[in-house]
Amino acid sequence: MNEYLFDIKLFASIRIKAESEAEARATILDHLDCACVNAGAWPNGDPILFEASARGNFNLIEINGEPTCHALPNSAFVVW
């Protein structure tokens, strides 16, 4: 059996508590630098494990549960 490695871009919504937006962004970047992620299990029961990193700028879609101008109405998806 062969093993394949793919470089895949994934989208995630992450909630974080911080004193400021700048602190929240810095904390996300610090902790999502090759972070180990468990995404459940493959059909055979083996865990889906991978490393993830945040890169570049990312959109702020809520502050204290209130949508910002980057959020779509009634949605967790970001306007790109």
N, C-alpha and C positions, 0 to 999 in steps of 0.2 A: 504494500500500500504506500502511496506517495503522500507527502505532507506539503501543503502549499501555504505560503505567506502572502497575504494581501494587505496593501495599505489602503484603508477605507476611511473616508471622512464621515463622521457621525454628527448628528445634531442632538443637543441635550439642553434641558432647562434645569438650572441649578438655583436653589434658594439658599441664601447665606445671610446671617445676621452680622452686622458690622456697624461701626460708628459713622462711616461715610462710604460713598460709592467708590472712592479711590481705594480705601482699605479693603472693601469687598473684592474689587477687581484684582488687587495685589494678592490677596489670600487665595483666590481661585487659581491664579497663575502659578503661585508657589506650590499649591497642593495638587494641581493637575499637570505636573511635569513628569511624565511617565508614570502616572498613577496606575496601580493594579486594579482592574475592574472585573467583576464577576457578573456576567449577563445571563445567568440561568444555566440551562443544560441543553446539550445536543440531544437528538433523538435516542442515542445509545446511553444517555445518562451522564456522559462525561461533562464536566463543567466548561462553559464558554468563558475562557479567561483571556484578557488582553490588557495591553498598556495603552493609556490615553493621555494626551497632552492638549492643553488649550493653547491656541496660537492667535496672534493678531488681536484685533478689536472685536468685542462682542456686544450685542445690543442689550440694553437694560429695558426689560418689558414691564416690570412692576416695582413699586416702592410701597412697602407696608400693605400689600394686597391691592393697591390702586394701579391700574394700567397707565403706562407712560405713552408718549406719542409713537413709540416703536411697536406697540402691540396692536394686533388686529382685534376688533370688537368680539367679545365672547370666545376668545381663542387663546391658547398658550403658544401659538406659533408666532414667530418673529417676522417682521417685514424686512426683506433683504433688499 
